[in-house]
C-alpha cells in the first residue's frame, strides 16, 4: 500500500487537512483532532494506512469505520521503531549525497557557465552583480533532475561557516504551475538557506525561498530562506539564530496561514516570534523602489505571537 492511498483516506476523513508527503511510507500534517501538533506532529503511515498524533496520542487505522479505535501499545511501538529506522536511513542517504556534492564541486562549473544572458536573468530577479559572484550563482543548460532536462539557474547553499555545501537548488527557467525548483541530486534533504546571514545579527527574518533571502540581504537585512511556504521547518534550525534574538516570519502575502502556523510552532519553544504582514513579496518591495527604511517599517509593525 503506498502513502498516496493513505493520504487520500485521511483527506476523506478530515476534509481540508493539509498533508505533506515525507517519504514513500510516511506523511505528516497538523493534527485535525487536537489542533495542537505542528506540521510534523500528526503522522500518517501507509502499510497499513494509519495515523498517530505525537501531541495528543490519538491513533487508529484510516480504513477503520470506528474513529475512536486506538492502536495497541505493540502497534505504537512498531510505528516508533519503523520511524526511527526511516530517519536513520534518510540521514545516511543525506550524508552520502552531501559528500558526493562537495566532492564534485559542480556548483563551480555551473557558475563558470554564466554568460551575459544568464547574468541578465539573475539581475532581473533583483540580484546585484557582486552577489551573483559572492553566492556563486550559476546556470545549467540541462537540469539533471528535471525529466524534461530544461535549463535552470543554480543556487548553492552552504552551512553557517560557508565552507560545506549542503544543497544545490535548480530554479527552472521555464516551469508552469509554480513547480520551479529541483535538487541537484536525490537525498540532499532540506536546509535553512544562508544561515551565515544571521552572524552578528540582532534578529532574524525567515522568508520564502533562497532568492528572496539573497535579495533582501543585499540591503543588510538578516534574512534566511525556507524552501516554499509549506516547507518543513526543523527545530534544530533554531540553534542557528542568535540566542535571545527575536524571530520574524516573513513569508509571502499569500502564505499567511502557513506563516502563522510556523510562528506558533516556534513561539512554543519560548522564542520571541513575530509575523510580518507584507503588502507584496518582500523582494518585490525592494525591486519596486521601497527604501530600506520603508521595508523595515513592516518589520516594526509585525504581530507578536504568544
N, C-alpha and C positions, 0 to 999 in steps of 0.2 A: 504494500500500500504506500503511495507516495504522499508527500506533505501537502500537495495541492488539493488532494481529496479531503484531507483533514481540515485544511483552511476553509474549503467550501462548506463543510459541515458546521464549523464554528460560525461562519458568516450567516448561515441559515438559522442557527440557534440564537445568535446575538446580532441582529441586523445593525449595521453601522460600525461594527468593531473594526479598528484599524490594525491589520495584521502585517507584520514584517517577516518575510521568509528569511531564515538564518542559515539553513542547510537543506540537504535533501530529506532530512528526517525531522526537522525542528523549525518552529516559527514562534514568534512572540508578539505580545500586544499589551496594552493597558488592560487591567482586569475589568471585565464587564460586570462583575458581581460586587466586589468591594470598592472598585474605582480608586484604590489607593496605590496599587502597584504601578511602577514605571513601565515604559515601553518594553522593558526586558523582564518584567516581573511575572507576567502571565504566560505560561509556556504551553505550546501545542505540539503534540508528537504524532507521528504518522502510523506506527505499527505496534499495536492497533491505535486508531485515532482516539486520543485522549487529551486531557488538559489538566493543568495544575498551577495554582497561584502560590508563589512563594511568600506572599504577604498575608493572605487570609487562609491559606491552606485548602481552599476549595479545589476539588478534583473530581474526575469522573471520566467516563467513556463518552465520546461525542455521538456515537451511534446508539447510546442507551436512552430509552424513552423516559427513564426516571431522572430528572435533572438534579435530584439530591443524592444520587448514588455516589458513594465515597470509595476511592481506591483503597485497597488494603495496605497495610504498612509494608508488606513484602513488595507490592507493586510500586509504591512510592520509593522504596529503597532501590529497586531496579531502575526507575527513572533517574534517580540521582546518580547512580553508578554509570549508566549509559551517557548521561550528560557530562560527567567528569571525563569519561573516555573520549567523547567527541571533542571536548575542549582541549584535551591533551593532544589529540590528533591535529586539530586546527592550529594549535600553537607550533607544533613541529613542522607543519606544512608552511606556516608563515615564516618561521626562522629560515627554513631552507630556501624559500622564494626570495627573501631579503638578501641572503648570502649570494644567490645567483645574480640578483640585480646589481649588487655592489661590485661583484667581480666583472660583470660585463661592461660597466661604465657606459652603458648605451645612451644615457642622457647627454653625454658629451658629444656623441655623434649626432644626435637629434639637434643639439644646439648648433653644431657646425653646419647643419642643413639650412640654417636661416639665410634667406635671400631678401631682396628689397620688398617683395610682396608679402613674405612672412612677417617681416618687421612691421609692415603696414597693418597687417591683421592685428598684431598684438597692440599696436599703438591705438588702433580704432577701438579696442576694448578698454582703453584708458591707462595702459601700462606704458610708462616712460622708457625711453631707450636704455638709460642706465639700469633700470630694474630688469629689463629683458636680459641684460648681461649678468647682473648680480644674481638673479634667480636661475640662471642657465635655462631659460625657457627655450623651446625648440620647435621644430617642425618635422613631421614624419609623413612621407608620401604614401605609406600603406600601413595603417594601424594593425598591429599583429593580432589583436584580439577582437577585431571587428569582422564579422562574417563577410561583409562586402569589401573589406580591405580599403575603406575610404581614407583619404588623407586626414591627418589630425595635427593638432598643436599640443606640445608636450609640456608637462609641469612636474618637475622633480620635487619631491618633498622630503626634507631632511629632518633629523632629530633636533633637539634643542641646542646641541653643540654645533650643528651644521656640518657634521663630519660623516654621519652614516645615513645613507639613502634608505628611507622607509617605504616609499611608494613612488610610482611614476604614473601620472594620470595623463590620458589622451583625451583631448577635447576635440570631438569630431568636427570637421569643417562644415559638413552638411548632414544634419541629423534632425528628422522631423519628430514631432510629438514630444519634444523635450528630452529625448533619450540621447544625451550628448556625450556621456563620458564612458571610457573604457579603461581598464588597468593595463599595464604593460604585460603582465602575466597573471595567471591564476594563483591564488593562495596568499596574496600580499595582505589581505585584510584591510581594515580601515585605520586611520591615524588622524591626529589633530594636525591640521596644516599650519606650518610655520610657527611652532611654539617659541622660536627664538625672538619673535616679536614681543614677547612678554618679559624679556630680560630687562630689569631695572624699571619696569612699569609700575604705576600706582594702581592700575586697574586693568581688566581685560575685557575685550568685546568679542563675542562669538558671532561670526557672520556666516552666511550660507554660501560656501564654495571657496576654493583656493584663489581664483582670480580676484574675487571681491576682497579677500584678505590682503592680497598684494596691492591692489589699487588704493585701498583705504590707508594702508601702512605707509604708502608714499607720502602722505600728508602728516605722518608722525603718530598715527593712531595705533594703539596696541591691539590689532585685530588678528584673530586666528579663525581658521575655517573648518566647518564640518561638511561632510560630503552629502549635500542635499538636505531639504527641510525635514525629511523623515530619517535622516542618518542617525544611527545609534551613537549616543554619547557615552563613552566608557568612564566609569567612576575614577579610574586611575589617572585620567587626564587632568583631574582637578589638582593633582600634585604639580602640574606644570605652571599653574597660576601662582603669582606672588602670595605668600602667606598673609592672610588678613585683608587682602585686596578685594574690593567688590567685583562681581562678575556681571556683565551686561549681555543679555541675549538680544542680538540684533538681526534676526532672520528677516527675510523679505516680507513686504506687507501682506502677501497672500498666504503667509505661513504663520499667522498669529496664534492659531490654535496649537501648532507644534511648538512655537516659541514659549507659550505659557506652560505647556506640559513639561518641556525641558527645564524651564525656570523653577517650577515647583519641585521637580526631582532634585535639582542642585540645592535649592533652599533647604531641603530636608537634611542636608549634610551640615547645616549650620553656616553656610556661606552667605554673605550679603549678596542678594541676587535681584537683578532688575530686568525689566523688559522694555526695549526701545520700540516706540510706535513710529516707524518711518513713514513719511508721505509717499516715498518711492524707494526703489532699491538704493542702498547706501552708496554704492559706487556710482550709480547714475546721478545721484545728487551732486557729487563732486564733478563728474564729467560735464554735467549740465550747468555748471557755473557757481554752485554754492561755495561759499568761503569755508575755511576750516572752523571759524567761529560759528557760522550758521549750522554747520554739520554737528558741532559739539552741543549746540543748544538742544537738539533732540535727545542727546545722551543725558543732559542735565534734567530733562523732563521725564526720564524713564520711570516706569512704575515699579515700586518696591514690592517684591513678593515675599510674603511671610509664611 
